[in-house]
Every structure is written in C-alpha cells, then in structure tokens.
C-alpha cells in the first residue's frame, strides 16, 4: 500500500495506475518466464539425479576395489606347486609334434605347474563325445608323462549350456547327464589323469549341475582320477547375480554359497577370474584380491583352489588387455591370500591359455608368482 500511495503522490492517480499496471505485467512476465525455465530445467535435474544415483554405487564399489589393491603381500605367498595350464585342442588332434611336447616340458620345468587341462571336447549337446574328438590323446599323455614326470594331464571338456537360449546342453535332462558320465569314462579309459569341466553359462543355484557333480565324483574317485571344474566368479556384492540377471538376462556371477557347494563336490576348482569389465590394472587387481578372499572363505582345505590368470590379450566388452594383466592378477591373488589364508597349501593359479600367451606373460608369472 505504501508503494501505491507514494506513486499517487508523485504521478497522480491515473498515471500511477498505468505505471503500476505496467510494472505488474512485467512482474507477471518475469514470473511466467521463471516458471517456464524451472519446468525446462526439471527433466535435466531429474536426469542428473538419476545418473548420480546410478553412478554412486559404482564409484563406491570401484573405490573399494582400488583400496583392495593396496598393501603388501605377506612373505611366502607364492607358488605352492599346485598351478595349472589350459592347453588348446591342437595337442590332441595331431597338430602338435614330439618337438612341441619337449618344448612344453622345458617350459614347465621350474614352474609351479602340476596340472594340464587339455581341450578334448567340446561335448555334443546331448552329452556324448566321439573318440574322434581326441585321436592323439593317448600318445600325448604318454609323451608328457615321460617328458614331465609328476604333471597330471586332464581332459578339458565343455559345452554351451541351454540356460539362456534353447540351443545347447540341457543338464535338466537325466539322459544328458548319463551321457556325460559315459563320455567321462571313455576319456579316462584313454589314459587321462582326470577330467576338467567348463560348462557355460552356468547359473548360480543349478541343482542339476550339483547332481551331475555328485555322480562324476563317484565315477572319478572309483578310478583314482581327478575331478576338476572351471568356476564362475563370485558375487562382488550380495545377490549381484540376481540383479545382473534381471537387468541383462545373463547372471554372470555365482553366489558365494553356491560356489562353496560346488567346491565341496570336486577335487579342484579353478576360478575364471578374468573378463571382469575392469578398466584399470589397479581395479582389476583389487577385484582379483576380493575374488580370492571370497573363494578361500568357502573352499574346503581338501579341495585345490586355483585363481585364473589372463594369458591372452583381447580387447572387447568385458575384457581390456591393458587392465587385465598377469602382474595385476598375481598381485591381487597374493593380497587376497595374505589377508584370508596365507598358509593354505592347496592353492595355486591357472594360466589361460597356452596358444595366446606371450613371453611377457610367462616372465610375469615366473617373476611374480614362482620367484
């Protein structure tokens, strides 16, 4: 009211009304423009808030992995001579020669490698495996036993499971599991010291897989052979496999509980601790340290636990060669071992894979783990 009276005194009633009207119209326009600007900024603020909510857990998790890579491994956290190496199919189909076997034996000398997983499959989708898949296996096994005494030669068998599309091996079918048992008997009869299964994608909690392992354990132990499996990574966060499976249709991880159930049924379990989606060596190493600790917590002392090392150099979604290096992996393994069970005997690393490995990979393995 004071402003109105003051305007009347200075301008007169009529002119004051006109001036005040103009001012009010200007104020209304400013309010309207401010409201429109506020509404325009609302989606942007909503998007930024959503992005922050999505990125904050990721940034928190990545920070934790980086911190997990800090510290000094305990003395003595080096090879226990329980290590393994995955070998390609060329070793059983006739492409490798006697000279190749001798060179491999020299390569293995003075390392910690005790087991060789020789690709002898894949299984057919019905669980069968023709003898023609591994025609030179017996010759290879005999040659390796002579050239590298003490090294165990296992048949590496795998197949794509029909867990995410119908084309694949159906473990829920009893006849398929029975066929896998027959295939296992046949490869053991060919002279292999054990059998190493890599079935993917294998979802956490698969009861049919556990039933198969129970049957395989009885079969292999009756023949004094080794039962070994390649294992998925363990949830980095509780129930993360459920979230990821719902989001992507591919629940990449296993629960820690399921990992323990598998580990209790086998003689040897090798974690495929690569293809981790980590962009930096420090984050990858911290992730491997975490995986090592999680696996150690639930693997019985009577089971060999091996952590995978990336002896390959692809660049694709989920794997960056610049990040997933052998030195970073070994440091992560040693840190996890140091923090969880530094004196564990039945522990090692598994090198994936011979045909993609470089001299730098072998040198890093020797210098950082074998020592």
N, C-alpha and C positions, 0 to 999 in steps of 0.2 A: 504494500500500500504506500509505503514511503516513496518508492520509485515512481508510482503513478502521480502522487501529489507533487513531487518535485518536477516531473515532466509538465504538469499542468501550469505550474508557476512559470516555468521558463518558456514554454512553447505555446501555451494556450490549449484549451480543451480539444479542439478539433485536430490541430496538428499533432498534439500529444498522442491522441488515439491512433492517428496514422503511423506515427513513428513506432509506437508500441506494437502496433499490428505487424509492421514490417519486421520488427525485432522478433516477435513471437513466431512469425512464419520462418524466419531464419533459424531460430532455435529448433523449430519442428523439423526443418530440413536436415539440420545437423544431427538431430536425434534419429531421424529416419535413416540417414546415411550410416551413422554409427551402428544402428541395429542391423542394417544390411551387411556391413563389414563384419560385425560379430557373427552373423549367420554364415557368412562366407568362410570365416576362419574356423568355424566349429568342426567341419569334416577334417581339416588339416590337424587340429588339435587332437581329434579322436584318432586319426591315423598315427600321429606321433606317440600318443599314449599307448595304443595297441602295440606299436613297434617296440616301445620301451619295455612293455610287459613281456613281450616275446623274447627280446634280446637279453633282458636282465638275468634270467636263469642260465642262459647260455654263457654269458660273460662271467657269471659267478662260477659255473662249472669249469670253464676254461682257466680261470684264475686258480682254482683249486688244483687243476692238473699241473699248472706251471709250478705251484708251490710243492707239489708232489715230486717234482723233478729235482728239488734242491736237497742238499745234504751230501754226505759222504758214505758210500757203501762200506760195510764192515770188511775188515781183512778176512780173506778166506772165502768170500762169496764169489767163487769161480767154479770152473767145471768140476763136477763130481764123476765125470766119465760115464754119464747117462744120456748123452746127447744123441740126436738123430738127424737124418738127412733124407728128404724126399727126392727120389730119382724118377726120371721120366720113363716113358714106355719103350724107348729105344733100347733099353737094357735087356728086355725080354723078347723083342720081336726080331732079333738078328742083326740089327744095325750096329751094335757095339761089338768090338773085336777083343781078342785076347790082350792086345796092347792097351785098349781102353780100360780093361779091368785092372791091369798092372798100374796104370796111371792113377786110377781111382784109389787103389790100395796105398800108393805112395802119398796121395792127398790126405788120406785118413790117418796116416801114421802120425803119432804125437799130437793127435787132437783128442777131444773127449767123446768122439762119435762111437756109439755102440750099436745103434740100430739103423738099418737102411729100409725105407719104405719104397719098394719098387712098384711102380704103377703096372698093374697086371689086369686091369679091367678095361672099360667100365662094365659093371653088371648090366645085363639086359633088364628092361623094365619089369620083366616077370621074375627077376631074381636069379636067373640062370647065367652061366658063364661058360662059353665054349672053350675047350682046351686050346683052340687055335688063337685065343687072345694072348697066350703067353708061351709060344712054342719053344723058346730057348731058355726057359726059366731054370730047368734042371742043370743045364750046362753053366749058366751064370752062377747059381748057388754054389755049385762045386768049386768053380774057379775062385769065387770070393772067399769061401771057407779056407782055401789053400793060401791065397794071397794076403788075406786079412784075418788071421785067426782071432776068434773072440767076437767078431762082428756078427750080429744076427740079421738075417735077410728076411724081411716080412713082405707079404703080398699086399700091396695097396689097392683096395677095392672100393669103388664108389659108384654113385649114380645120382641123377637128379630125382628128388622126391616129388611126388604129386601132391604137395602141400599147398601150392599157390596156383596151380593150374592142373587140369586132369592128365596132362602128358607127363608121365614119369612113373617111378616105382611106388607102389601102394603098400606101405607097411601094414595097413589095417587088414590086409588080406592074408589069412593064415597060409594059403598055398604059396604066396610070395615069400613069406618068412621061411617056410620049409625049403623052398628052392635056394635061398641064400645059405642055409645050413649045408645043403648038398654041395653048392659051389665052394664053400669053405673047406669041406672035407677033401675036395678034389685038389685045391691049391696046396693044402698041407701034404697031401699024398705026393705032390710034385717035388717036395723037399723044402718048402718054405719053413722058416723057424717060427712063424707067427702070421697073423693077419691083421691088417690095419684098415679100419673102415672110415670112409669120409662120405657121409650121406648128407646132401644139402638140397634145399633149405630145410633144416630140421627144427621144428618149432618147440619151444620150451614146454615141458609137461607131456610130451608124446609118450603115452603108455605103451603103445605098440613097439616103439623103439626099445624101451626098457625090457619088454618081454623078449624081444629078439636078443638083446644082450645077455639075458639070463640063459637062454638056450645056447648062445655062442660060447659063453663061459664054460658051461658043462662040456661042450664039444672040444674046445681047445685044451682045457685042463686034462681031459682024458687022454690027450695026445701029447701032453707036456709042451704045448705050444703057447705063444704069447697072444693075448687079445688086447689090441690097441685101437684107439679111436681118435679121430680129429674132432675137436670140440669148438662150438661157437663161443664167442666172448660172453662174459657175464654182465648183467645189467650194471651200468655205471651209476645209475640211480635206481632206487627201489621201483620195481614194476615197470621199468622203462620199456621193456619189450612189448608190454601191452599197449602203452601209449604209441610207440612207433608202429606197431602192427595195425592199430586202428587208423593211424594217420597215413601210412604208406602202403598197407597191405603186405608188408614184409617185416615181421617181428624178428629182426636180426639177432637179438641177444637171447641168452638163456637166463632164467632166474638163478641165483646162487644155489638155491635149494635143489633145483633140477640138476645143475652141474654136479653137485655132491652125490645125487642119486646115480648119475652115470659113472662118476669116478669110483664109486664103491663096487661097481659091477665089472670093472676091467682091470687089467694089469698095468695099463699105461694110457695116459690121456694127454694129448698134445693140443694146447690152445692155439687157435689160429689168430694170434694177436697181431694182425696186420689188416689192411683195408679198414682203417679206423676213422677216416674222414678228418683227421687232424692235419692242420696246415703247416705246423712248425715242428722241428725236431724236439724242442723242449716240451711242447704239448703232447706229442706222440710218446716221448719217453715217460712223461708223467702218467699218461694213460696206461702204458705197459706196466709201470710200477703198481698202479691201482689194480690192474687185472691180475698181476702176480699175487698180490696180497689176498684178493678175493678168492682166487683159486686155491691158494695154500690153506685158507681157513676151513675149507670143506673137503679137501682131498685126503683120504686116509694115508697114514705113513706107509702102508703096504702097497700103495699104488705109485708108479712113476708119474710125476707131473713134469711136463715139458712145456716151455713157452716158445711160441713160434718167432723166428727171426726172418725178416723180409730179404731174401736173396734174389730179388727181382726189381725191375725199375720201370714200371708202367706209370703213366700219368693219365688218370681218368677220375670220374667222380668216385669219391671214397678212398682214393689212394694217390698221394703225391710223393713221388720218389725223393724229392728234396727234403721231405719231412720224415718219412718212414725209412730211416737208415739203420744199418746194423749197429753203429756205435750208440745211437739213441736208444735202440731197443735193449741192448745189453746193459747199458747204464740203468734203464728202467727196471729190468729184471733184477739186477743186483740190489737196487734200492728196495724193491718190494720184498726180496728175500731177506735182506738185512733187517727190515722192520718187523717181519712176521715170523720167520722160522729160519734163522741164519745157519743153523746146524743141520738142517734137513739133508739126508743122504740121497733119497730117491727123488732127485730133481735134476733138470737139465734144460737145454734149449733144443729146438728143432729147426733145421735150416730149410727154407722153402725158396727155391727149388734148384736142383743142380744145373739144369740146362740154361737158366737165366742168370746164374751167378757170375760175378766178375772177380778178378784177382783182388780188387779192393775189398769186396765183401769177405772173402776168405781171410785176408790180412786183418780186417777189423775183428772178425770172430776170434782169431788166434791172439791178437794183442790185447783185446778187452775181456775175453772170457777164458781162454785156455791159459794164457800167460806162461 
